[in-house]
Amino acid sequence: MKIRIKGNSLRLRLTQSEVEEFASNGRVSDSIHFGENQLIYTLQSEDRGDVVASFNGEFITVAIPRKEGEQWASTEQVGISEEQTLKNNESLSILVEKDFQCLIPRNEDESDLFQNPKA
């Protein structure tokens, strides 16, 4: 699972096997290690009505409504997006999407990525 953070936007991109894991378990996680510390990021489905992200200093969790997650994982739907309202009239843009193969060949293993619809 790839994570991209830029300003007040958070994007998760999942491979085919990660989407399958999410569909089976309702949850998928990955992490990055910084020596003795690590950042763990998780996508999980919950019985809720909106998409929300939270951060507790060690874990980033993106929670999506269970039915919306099931539909996304089992169809051709590419992504789920939401604007989360924060304090001080700010918002966090959240995007969860399937990761596609690039149109221009790169020196990376893309065998677990979704076929690009523009290919």
BATORNU-779085 format. One record per atom (N, C-alpha, C, O): residue number from 1; residue in one letter; x, y, z. Coordinates in steps of 0.02 Angstrom, whole numbers, plus 50000, padded with zeros to 5 digits. Example, Ala and Ser with C-alpha at 12.3 -4.5 7.8 and 13.67 -1.06 7.14 Angstrom:
# BATORNU-779085
1, a, 50660, 49716, 50390
1, a, 50615, 49775, 50390
1, a, 50660, 49835, 50390
1, a, 50712, 49834, 50423
2, s, 50642, 49888, 50354
2, s, 50684, 49947, 50357
2, s, 50645, 50002, 50394
2, s, 50670, 50057, 50402
//
This chain:
# BATORNU-779085
1, m, 50043, 49942, 50000
1, m, 50000, 50000, 50000
1, m, 50045, 50061, 50000
1, m, 50092, 50067, 50039
2, k, 50030, 50106, 49955
2, k, 50067, 50168, 49951
2, k, 50029, 50222, 49989
2, k, 49968, 50224, 49988
3, i, 50067, 50266, 50022
3, i, 50036, 50322, 50055
3, i, 50067, 50386, 50027
3, i, 50128, 50390, 50017
4, r, 50026, 50435, 50016
4, r, 50050, 50499, 49992
4, r, 50017, 50553, 50035
4, r, 49956, 50556, 50042
5, i, 50059, 50594, 50063
5, i, 50036, 50649, 50106
5, i, 50064, 50713, 50076
5, i, 50124, 50720, 50066
6, k, 50019, 50760, 50062
6, k, 50040, 50824, 50036
6, k, 49993, 50877, 50063
6, k, 49933, 50875, 50049
7, g, 50020, 50923, 50102
7, g, 49976, 50973, 50132
7, g, 49922, 50939, 50172
7, g, 49936, 50894, 50211
8, n, 49861, 50959, 50162
8, n, 49805, 50928, 50196
8, n, 49770, 50877, 50151
8, n, 49709, 50876, 50146
9, s, 49810, 50835, 50119
9, s, 49781, 50781, 50080
9, s, 49817, 50716, 50097
9, s, 49878, 50715, 50107
10, l, 49779, 50663, 50098
10, l, 49804, 50597, 50114
10, l, 49777, 50549, 50062
10, l, 49716, 50545, 50051
11, r, 49822, 50511, 50030
11, r, 49800, 50464, 49978
11, r, 49831, 50396, 49992
11, r, 49891, 50391, 50004
12, l, 49789, 50344, 49989
12, l, 49812, 50275, 49994
12, l, 49799, 50241, 49928
12, l, 49744, 50247, 49900
13, r, 49849, 50206, 49902
13, r, 49841, 50167, 49840
13, r, 49854, 50094, 49856
13, r, 49906, 50077, 49886
14, l, 49808, 50051, 49836
14, l, 49813, 49980, 49853
14, l, 49822, 49937, 49792
14, l, 49792, 49950, 49739
15, t, 49863, 49885, 49798
15, t, 49874, 49836, 49746
15, t, 49815, 49788, 49745
15, t, 49771, 49791, 49788
16, q, 49814, 49743, 49696
16, q, 49761, 49693, 49691
16, q, 49758, 49649, 49754
16, q, 49704, 49638, 49781
17, s, 49815, 49625, 49777
17, s, 49815, 49581, 49835
17, s, 49795, 49618, 49899
17, s, 49764, 49589, 49944
18, e, 49811, 49682, 49903
18, e, 49790, 49721, 49961
18, e, 49715, 49734, 49960
18, e, 49683, 49733, 50013
19, v, 49687, 49745, 49902
19, v, 49614, 49753, 49896
19, v, 49580, 49687, 49915
19, v, 49529, 49688, 49948
20, e, 49609, 49631, 49894
20, e, 49581, 49565, 49912
20, e, 49585, 49554, 49988
20, e, 49537, 49529, 50018
21, e, 49641, 49574, 50018
21, e, 49647, 49567, 50091
21, e, 49596, 49611, 50127
21, e, 49565, 49590, 50176
22, f, 49587, 49672, 50102
22, f, 49537, 49717, 50130
22, f, 49467, 49686, 50124
22, f, 49428, 49688, 50171
23, a, 49452, 49659, 50066
23, a, 49386, 49628, 50054
23, a, 49375, 49569, 50102
23, a, 49320, 49560, 50126
24, s, 49427, 49530, 50115
24, s, 49420, 49471, 50158
24, s, 49418, 49488, 50232
24, s, 49379, 49459, 50270
25, n, 49461, 49536, 50252
25, n, 49470, 49549, 50324
25, n, 49441, 49616, 50348
25, n, 49436, 49628, 50408
26, g, 49421, 49658, 50300
26, g, 49397, 49724, 50320
26, g, 49452, 49770, 50343
26, g, 49439, 49822, 50374
27, r, 49514, 49752, 50328
27, r, 49571, 49790, 50353
27, r, 49635, 49771, 50316
27, r, 49645, 49712, 50298
28, v, 49677, 49820, 50303
28, v, 49743, 49807, 50275
28, v, 49789, 49861, 50302
28, v, 49770, 49919, 50308
29, s, 49851, 49842, 50318
29, s, 49899, 49888, 50348
29, s, 49967, 49881, 50314
29, s, 49982, 49831, 50283
30, d, 50006, 49933, 50321
30, d, 50076, 49934, 50300
30, d, 50113, 49979, 50348
30, d, 50083, 50013, 50390
31, s, 50179, 49981, 50342
31, s, 50217, 50023, 50387
31, s, 50283, 50044, 50355
31, s, 50306, 50014, 50307
32, i, 50312, 50096, 50384
32, i, 50378, 50119, 50365
32, i, 50418, 50126, 50429
32, i, 50394, 50153, 50479
33, h, 50480, 50100, 50428
33, h, 50522, 50100, 50487
33, h, 50573, 50156, 50483
33, h, 50603, 50169, 50431
34, f, 50582, 50189, 50539
34, f, 50632, 50242, 50546
34, f, 50678, 50223, 50604
34, f, 50677, 50254, 50657
35, g, 50719, 50173, 50593
35, g, 50762, 50150, 50648
35, g, 50719, 50118, 50702
35, g, 50689, 50066, 50692
36, e, 50718, 50150, 50761
36, e, 50680, 50122, 50817
36, e, 50607, 50141, 50816
36, e, 50568, 50114, 50855
37, n, 50587, 50186, 50772
37, n, 50517, 50207, 50767
37, n, 50487, 50183, 50702
37, n, 50523, 50167, 50654
38, q, 50421, 50180, 50699
38, q, 50387, 50163, 50637
38, q, 50321, 50200, 50633
38, q, 50292, 50220, 50683
39, l, 50299, 50208, 50572
39, l, 50233, 50237, 50558
39, l, 50192, 50181, 50527
39, l, 50211, 50153, 50476
40, i, 50136, 50166, 50557
40, i, 50092, 50114, 50532
40, i, 50030, 50148, 50503
40, i, 50000, 50191, 50534
41, y, 50011, 50127, 50442
41, y, 49952, 50156, 50412
41, y, 49905, 50099, 50392
41, y, 49925, 50048, 50365
42, t, 49840, 50111, 50406
42, t, 49789, 50060, 50400
42, t, 49728, 50086, 50364
42, t, 49707, 50143, 50375
43, l, 49699, 50045, 50322
43, l, 49633, 50057, 50293
43, l, 49588, 50004, 50324
43, l, 49603, 49945, 50321
44, q, 49532, 50026, 50352
44, q, 49486, 49978, 50382
44, q, 49414, 49999, 50369
44, q, 49398, 50058, 50361
45, s, 49370, 49949, 50367
45, s, 49299, 49963, 50358
45, s, 49266, 49962, 50427
45, s, 49285, 49923, 50471
46, e, 49217, 50006, 50435
46, e, 49182, 50011, 50499
46, e, 49108, 50025, 50485
46, e, 49090, 50047, 50430
47, d, 49067, 50011, 50534
47, d, 48997, 50029, 50529
47, d, 48990, 50103, 50545
47, d, 48979, 50123, 50602
48, r, 48996, 50143, 50493
48, r, 48994, 50216, 50499
48, r, 48965, 50245, 50435
48, r, 48955, 50209, 50387
49, g, 48953, 50309, 50434
49, g, 48922, 50340, 50376
49, g, 48969, 50383, 50334
49, g, 48949, 50407, 50281
50, d, 49030, 50394, 50358
50, d, 49075, 50437, 50321
50, d, 49147, 50410, 50323
50, d, 49162, 50364, 50362
51, v, 49189, 50438, 50282
51, v, 49260, 50420, 50280
51, v, 49296, 50467, 50328
51, v, 49286, 50528, 50325
52, v, 49338, 50440, 50372
52, v, 49376, 50481, 50418
52, v, 49447, 50454, 50424
52, v, 49460, 50395, 50417
53, a, 49492, 50500, 50437
53, a, 49562, 50482, 50449
53, a, 49581, 50507, 50518
53, a, 49557, 50560, 50540
54, s, 49623, 50470, 50552
54, s, 49648, 50491, 50618
54, s, 49722, 50475, 50623
54, s, 49748, 50431, 50588
55, f, 49755, 50510, 50668
55, f, 49827, 50501, 50679
55, f, 49840, 50509, 50754
55, f, 49819, 50559, 50783
56, n, 49873, 50460, 50784
56, n, 49886, 50464, 50856
56, n, 49961, 50470, 50872
56, n, 49981, 50457, 50928
57, g, 50001, 50490, 50823
57, g, 50072, 50496, 50835
57, g, 50112, 50436, 50811
57, g, 50173, 50441, 50802
58, e, 50079, 50381, 50801
58, e, 50111, 50319, 50778
58, e, 50072, 50284, 50723
58, e, 50100, 50250, 50681
59, f, 50006, 50292, 50725
59, f, 49961, 50257, 50678
59, f, 49920, 50308, 50639
59, f, 49891, 50354, 50668
60, i, 49916, 50299, 50573
60, i, 49868, 50334, 50532
60, i, 49815, 50282, 50514
60, i, 49830, 50228, 50488
61, t, 49753, 50298, 50530
61, t, 49698, 50253, 50514
61, t, 49648, 50289, 50470
61, t, 49625, 50343, 50486
62, v, 49631, 50258, 50414
62, v, 49578, 50283, 50371
62, v, 49521, 50232, 50377
62, v, 49529, 50173, 50361
63, a, 49465, 50256, 50401
63, a, 49406, 50213, 50409
63, a, 49354, 50232, 50357
63, a, 49337, 50291, 50349
64, i, 49328, 50182, 50323
64, i, 49276, 50193, 50273
64, i, 49214, 50153, 50290
64, i, 49219, 50100, 50321
65, p, 49156, 50177, 50269
65, p, 49094, 50140, 50283
65, p, 49098, 50069, 50253
65, p, 49120, 50059, 50197
66, r, 49075, 50021, 50292
66, r, 49080, 49950, 50272
66, r, 49049, 49937, 50203
66, r, 49081, 49906, 50161
67, k, 48987, 49960, 50192
67, k, 48955, 49948, 50127
67, k, 48992, 49981, 50070
67, k, 48998, 49952, 50016
68, e, 49016, 50041, 50080
68, e, 49053, 50076, 50028
68, e, 49118, 50040, 50013
68, e, 49138, 50036, 49955
69, g, 49152, 50015, 50064
69, g, 49213, 49977, 50055
69, g, 49202, 49912, 50018
69, g, 49242, 49893, 49976
70, e, 49147, 49878, 50034
70, e, 49131, 49815, 50000
70, e, 49118, 49827, 49926
70, e, 49141, 49789, 49884
71, q, 49081, 49879, 49912
71, q, 49066, 49895, 49842
71, q, 49130, 49913, 49804
71, q, 49141, 49889, 49748
72, w, 49171, 49954, 49833
72, w, 49234, 49975, 49801
72, w, 49279, 49914, 49787
72, w, 49307, 49908, 49732
73, a, 49285, 49869, 49836
73, a, 49330, 49812, 49829
73, a, 49305, 49761, 49778
73, a, 49345, 49724, 49749
74, s, 49240, 49758, 49767
74, s, 49212, 49705, 49724
74, s, 49189, 49729, 49656
74, s, 49160, 49690, 49618
75, t, 49202, 49792, 49639
75, t, 49180, 49818, 49574
75, t, 49239, 49853, 49539
75, t, 49295, 49853, 49563
76, e, 49224, 49883, 49483
76, e, 49274, 49920, 49445
76, e, 49283, 49991, 49472
76, e, 49324, 50029, 49445
77, q, 49248, 50009, 49524
77, q, 49255, 50075, 49555
77, q, 49327, 50087, 49573
77, q, 49358, 50045, 49606
78, v, 49355, 50143, 49552
78, v, 49426, 50158, 49562
78, v, 49441, 50183, 49632
78, v, 49489, 50161, 49663
79, g, 49400, 50229, 49657
79, g, 49418, 50260, 49720
79, g, 49359, 50282, 49762
79, g, 49302, 50282, 49741
80, i, 49377, 50301, 49822
80, i, 49331, 50330, 49871
80, i, 49363, 50394, 49895
80, i, 49422, 50394, 49915
81, s, 49326, 50449, 49894
81, s, 49355, 50512, 49917
81, s, 49307, 50548, 49963
81, s, 49246, 50538, 49960
82, e, 49336, 50589, 50006
82, e, 49296, 50625, 50055
82, e, 49337, 50685, 50080
82, e, 49398, 50683, 50081
83, e, 49302, 50737, 50099
83, e, 49332, 50794, 50132
83, e, 49312, 50790, 50205
83, e, 49253, 50792, 50222
84, q, 49361, 50783, 50249
84, q, 49348, 50779, 50321
84, q, 49356, 50849, 50351
84, q, 49409, 50880, 50343
85, t, 49305, 50872, 50384
85, t, 49308, 50938, 50415
85, t, 49351, 50935, 50478
85, t, 49344, 50891, 50520
86, l, 49397, 50983, 50483
86, l, 49441, 50988, 50541
86, l, 49425, 51052, 50579
86, l, 49381, 51091, 50559
87, k, 49461, 51063, 50633
87, k, 49452, 51125, 50671
87, k, 49477, 51184, 50630
87, k, 49513, 51175, 50581
88, n, 49459, 51245, 50650
88, n, 49483, 51307, 50620
88, n, 49465, 51313, 50546
88, n, 49503, 51341, 50507
89, n, 49407, 51287, 50526
89, n, 49383, 51291, 50457
89, n, 49431, 51259, 50407
89, n, 49433, 51279, 50349
90, e, 49470, 51210, 50428
90, e, 49514, 51173, 50383
90, e, 49481, 51107, 50365
90, e, 49432, 51086, 50397
91, s, 49507, 51075, 50314
91, s, 49482, 51009, 50295
91, s, 49540, 50965, 50273
91, s, 49594, 50990, 50255
92, l, 49529, 50901, 50276
92, l, 49577, 50851, 50254
92, l, 49546, 50813, 50196
92, l, 49492, 50784, 50202
93, s, 49579, 50814, 50140
93, s, 49557, 50777, 50081
93, s, 49582, 50706, 50085
93, s, 49643, 50695, 50092
94, i, 49537, 50658, 50082
94, i, 49555, 50587, 50088
94, i, 49536, 50551, 50023
94, i, 49481, 50559, 49998
95, l, 49583, 50513, 49996
95, l, 49571, 50475, 49936
95, l, 49600, 50405, 49945
95, l, 49658, 50397, 49962
96, v, 49558, 50355, 49934
96, v, 49579, 50285, 49934
96, v, 49566, 50259, 49864
96, v, 49510, 50265, 49838
97, e, 49617, 50230, 49833
97, e, 49608, 50208, 49764
97, e, 49648, 50146, 49748
97, e, 49696, 50128, 49782
98, k, 49626, 50113, 49695
98, k, 49662, 50056, 49669
98, k, 49723, 50080, 49630
98, k, 49719, 50131, 49595
99, d, 49779, 50046, 49637
99, d, 49842, 50066, 49606
99, d, 49848, 50033, 49537
99, d, 49847, 49972, 49531
100, f, 49854, 50075, 49485
100, f, 49858, 50050, 49416
100, f, 49929, 50047, 49390
100, f, 49973, 50083, 49413
101, q, 49939, 50002, 49343
101, q, 50003, 49999, 49307
101, q, 50013, 50064, 49269
101, q, 49965, 50094, 49244
102, c, 50076, 50084, 49264
102, c, 50091, 50146, 49227
102, c, 50086, 50134, 49152
102, c, 50095, 50078, 49128
103, l, 50070, 50187, 49116
103, l, 50066, 50183, 49043
103, l, 50135, 50183, 49011
103, l, 50145, 50157, 48957
104, i, 50183, 50214, 49045
104, i, 50252, 50216, 49021
104, i, 50291, 50164, 49062
104, i, 50292, 50168, 49123
105, p, 50323, 50116, 49028
105, p, 50359, 50064, 49065
105, p, 50412, 50093, 49113
105, p, 50449, 50139, 49096
106, r, 50414, 50064, 49173
106, r, 50463, 50084, 49223
106, r, 50500, 50021, 49247
106, r, 50479, 49965, 49233
107, n, 50552, 50032, 49282
107, n, 50592, 49976, 49309
107, n, 50565, 49955, 49377
107, n, 50603, 49951, 49425
108, e, 50501, 49940, 49381
108, e, 50469, 49918, 49443
108, e, 50426, 49857, 49429
108, e, 50400, 49848, 49374
109, d, 50418, 49816, 49480
109, d, 50373, 49759, 49474
109, d, 50301, 49784, 49482
109, d, 50281, 49806, 49536
110, e, 50263, 49782, 49429
110, e, 50194, 49805, 49430
110, e, 50145, 49747, 49422
110, e, 50086, 49757, 49405
111, s, 50169, 49686, 49434
111, s, 50128, 49627, 49422
111, s, 50066, 49623, 49467
111, s, 50017, 49590, 49449
112, d, 50068, 49656, 49525
112, d, 50011, 49654, 49572
112, d, 49967, 49716, 49566
112, d, 49919, 49723, 49604
113, l, 49983, 49760, 49519
113, l, 49942, 49820, 49509
113, l, 49885, 49805, 49462
113, l, 49887, 49757, 49424
114, f, 49833, 49845, 49466
114, f, 49776, 49838, 49422
114, f, 49794, 49860, 49351
114, f, 49834, 49907, 49342
115, q, 49766, 49827, 49301
115, q, 49779, 49847, 49233
115, q, 49750, 49917, 49222
115, q, 49694, 49932, 49241
116, n, 49791, 49959, 49191
116, n, 49770, 50027, 49178
116, n, 49714, 50027, 49127
116, n, 49722, 49998, 49073
117, p, 49658, 50059, 49141
117, p, 49602, 50059, 49094
117, p, 49618, 50096, 49029
117, p, 49583, 50087, 48979
118, k, 49670, 50137, 49029
118, k, 49689, 50174, 48969
118, k, 49740, 50136, 48927
118, k, 49761, 50160, 48874
119, a, 49760, 50076, 48951
119, a, 49811, 50036, 48915
119, a, 49781, 50005, 48852
119, a, 49815, 49970, 48816
//
